[in-house]
Amino acid sequence: MTPARPADHARMSVRTFARRFAEEVGRPPGQWPAQCRVDPARRLLETTALPVDQVAAQAGFGTSAPLRQHLPATLGVSPTPYRQSLRPAAATP
C-alpha cells in the first residue's frame, strides 16, 4: 500500500498519515498488508498439518516464497522451524 492515496483520502500529508498510522496500528502502512497475511499463516501453521504452500495460499500470499520471506521478518523463524518448535520434544528414556 502506498501511503499517498490513503493520506489524500484522510486529507493528511503522507508523513503525518504514516506517523499516525504507525501510532494506531503499531507498524508503518507499508508493513501492514503483510502482517495481515502473516497472522492467519501463523495460526494455520500452529493448528494444521497443511503443507507450507497451502498455508501460504490460504493466508493470501499466493506462493510460499513471500511467506518464507515475511514470517522470518516478523517472527524470526521460517515456517517449517516455526511449526517444529510447537511440537513437544520427544521424551528421552
N, C-alpha and C positions, 0 to 999 in steps of 0.2 A: 504494500500500500504506500503510495507516495503521499506525503502529508499535505501537499499543496491543495488538493481537491477538498479533503475534509476541513482543512484550515479555512479555505474560502467559504465553505458551507457554514462554518461556525463564525465566520466574519472575524477571524483572528489572523495574525501573522503566522507563518509556518513555524517560526521559532517558539512563539507563545503557545501555539497548539501542541507542538511536540513536548514542551515542558509540562503543560497541564495534563496532557495525555499520560505522560510518564508518572506524574504525581498520582493520578487516579488509578491507573492500571498496573503500575509497577514496572513497566518496561516501555521503551520507545515505540512509536507507532510502527516502525519497520519490523520490529521483532514480534509484534502481537499476532499476526496471522499464523506464523509457525508455531507459536505457543498454543494456539487454539487447536492445532493438529497434534502436538506432542502429548498433551494431556490425555486425549482418548487413546492414542497409541500406547501410552504407558499403562493405562488401565487394561487394554487388550493383552498386552504382554504379561501383566500380572494375573489375569483371570482366565486366559485361554491358552490353548496349545497351538493356535494358528501359526502357520509359517510367517516369517517376518514380512515377506512380500504381501501376504494377505492382510496383515496388520497395517502395513503402510497404505494399502489401497483403501481399507475401511476407514482409516483415520483421515483420508483426504490427501495423502502425499502422492498418490499415483503409483510410484515405484518405491522400492526400498532404499534407493540411493539418497533421496532427500531425508528420509527418516534416519538413515545411518549418519547423516551429517548433523541434523538438528538435535537428535537425542543426546549425543555426547556433549554438545554445546550447552544443553540445558541441565542434564543430569550427571555429566562427567563420565558416562559409560555408554558403549554401543548396545544395541538391542539384545543380542544373544547373551553377553555377560550380565546385562541387567536382569534378564529373565532367570539366568542361572543363580544369581545372587539371592533370588527369592525362594529358591528351593532349600529345604533344610539339609544340612550336611548329613551324609551317610554316617550311621553310627559305627564306630570302630570297636572291635572286640577287645 
